[in-house]
Amino acid sequence: MTDLVTLDPSSMATIPRHQIVVSSSYGFDETLQRLRDAIAAAELWIIHEIDPQALLRKGGISTIRLRQLLWFHPRYMARLLLTDPGAVPEAPFKFVVSEQAAGVTVCALNPILVFSPYPRLFGLAHELFDATERMLETVSTMPVSGGDI
């Protein structure tokens, strides 16, 4: 394998309106485990866990610790299919956990904004926002904004 090219994304990230970003009160591994536990406690499923850091390493690139936890549940997919099948591409949701010099952050999409083009999914969007908020509260004391949209 060739020498790794190191990526150090030290610039401030843009945070679009449809994203929720919180600082974790814990290290990288504990943050991941707390989110896994919170997903299970919410009776949701981890659909897949992606390790972008490992994938980049295979391509000869070294970067920050980075992980994606994709989550959802068949009961929500059934509701999407029954209420508005056009919204199916919006699922599953995910948490992106990253570790930089300033600490560990968790990013998630705001379900209220993700489902805003689908008016019949208003109730489901708020239900998923509440679940997202509860899960993020297991790793951060920062308030989660966006539920009042």
C-alpha positions in Angstrom: 0.0 0.0 0.0 1.2 3.5 -0.7 1.7 6.2 1.9 -1.5 7.5 3.4 -2.6 11.0 2.5 -3.8 12.6 5.7 -7.0 14.7 5.7 -7.4 17.0 8.7 -10.8 18.8 8.3 -10.0 21.5 10.7 -12.1 24.2 9.1 -15.5 25.0 10.5 -18.2 22.9 9.0 -21.3 24.4 7.4 -24.4 23.3 9.4 -27.4 23.4 7.0 -30.8 24.1 8.5 -31.9 20.5 8.1 -29.1 19.2 10.3 -28.8 18.9 14.0 -25.3 19.0 15.4 -24.4 18.5 19.1 -21.1 18.1 20.9 -20.8 14.9 22.8 -19.9 14.8 26.5 -18.0 11.5 25.9 -15.2 10.1 23.9 -15.7 8.6 20.4 -16.2 5.0 21.4 -18.5 5.8 24.3 -20.5 8.1 22.2 -21.0 5.3 19.6 -22.0 2.8 22.3 -24.4 5.3 24.0 -26.1 5.9 20.6 -26.3 2.2 19.8 -27.9 1.7 23.3 -30.3 4.6 22.8 -31.4 3.3 19.4 -32.1 -0.1 21.0 -33.9 1.5 23.9 -36.1 3.4 21.5 -37.1 0.1 20.0 -35.4 1.0 16.7 -33.0 -1.0 14.6 -29.5 -0.2 13.5 -29.8 -0.9 9.8 -26.1 -0.6 9.2 -22.9 0.9 10.6 -20.5 2.5 8.2 -16.9 3.2 9.0 -15.8 5.9 6.5 -12.4 6.1 8.1 -11.7 2.4 7.3 -13.0 2.9 3.7 -10.8 6.0 3.2 -7.8 4.1 4.6 -8.4 1.4 1.9 -8.1 4.2 -0.6 -4.8 5.5 0.9 -6.4 8.3 2.9 -6.0 8.9 6.6 -8.6 11.0 8.3 -10.4 11.7 11.6 -12.4 9.1 13.4 -15.7 8.9 11.7 -18.7 6.6 11.9 -22.3 6.5 10.6 -25.1 4.7 12.4 -28.1 4.1 10.1 -31.3 3.5 12.0 -35.0 3.1 11.4 -37.7 0.4 12.0 -40.1 -1.5 9.8 -43.1 0.1 11.6 -42.0 3.5 10.3 -41.3 2.2 6.8 -44.8 0.7 6.7 -46.2 4.1 7.7 -44.3 5.8 5.0 -45.5 3.3 2.4 -49.1 3.6 3.5 -49.1 7.4 4.0 -46.8 8.7 1.2 -44.6 6.3 -0.7 -42.8 9.2 -2.2 -41.0 9.7 1.1 -39.4 6.3 1.2 -36.0 7.6 -0.2 -35.7 9.8 3.0 -35.2 6.7 5.2 -33.2 5.4 7.1 -32.0 8.2 9.3 -28.5 8.3 10.6 -26.1 9.7 13.2 -22.7 10.8 12.0 -20.1 10.6 14.9 -16.8 12.4 14.3 -13.8 13.1 16.5 -11.7 16.2 15.9 -9.2 18.1 18.1 -12.1 20.1 19.6 -13.9 16.9 20.6 -16.6 14.5 19.5 -19.7 15.7 17.6 -22.8 14.0 16.5 -24.8 15.1 13.4 -28.3 14.0 12.5 -30.9 15.1 10.0 -33.9 16.9 11.4 -36.9 14.6 10.6 -39.3 17.6 10.7 -37.4 19.3 7.9 -36.6 16.1 6.0 -40.3 15.3 5.8 -41.6 18.8 5.3 -42.3 18.3 1.6 -44.7 15.5 2.7 -47.6 17.2 4.6 -49.3 13.9 5.4 -46.2 12.9 7.4 -46.4 15.8 9.8 -47.2 13.5 12.8 -44.5 11.0 11.9 -41.9 13.7 11.4 -42.6 15.0 14.9 -42.5 11.5 16.4 -39.2 10.9 14.8 -37.8 14.2 15.9 -38.7 13.4 19.5 -37.0 10.1 19.2 -33.9 11.7 17.6 -33.8 14.3 20.4 -34.1 11.7 23.1 -31.2 9.7 21.6 -29.0 12.8 21.2 -29.7 13.7 24.8 -27.9 10.4 25.8 -24.6 11.9 24.6 -25.0 15.6 25.0 -26.3 18.3 27.4 -26.7 20.7 24.5 -30.3 21.5 23.7 -31.6 20.1 20.4 -33.3 22.8 18.4 -35.7 22.4 15.5 -38.7 20.7 17.0 -40.7 23.9 16.9 -40.5 24.3 13.2 
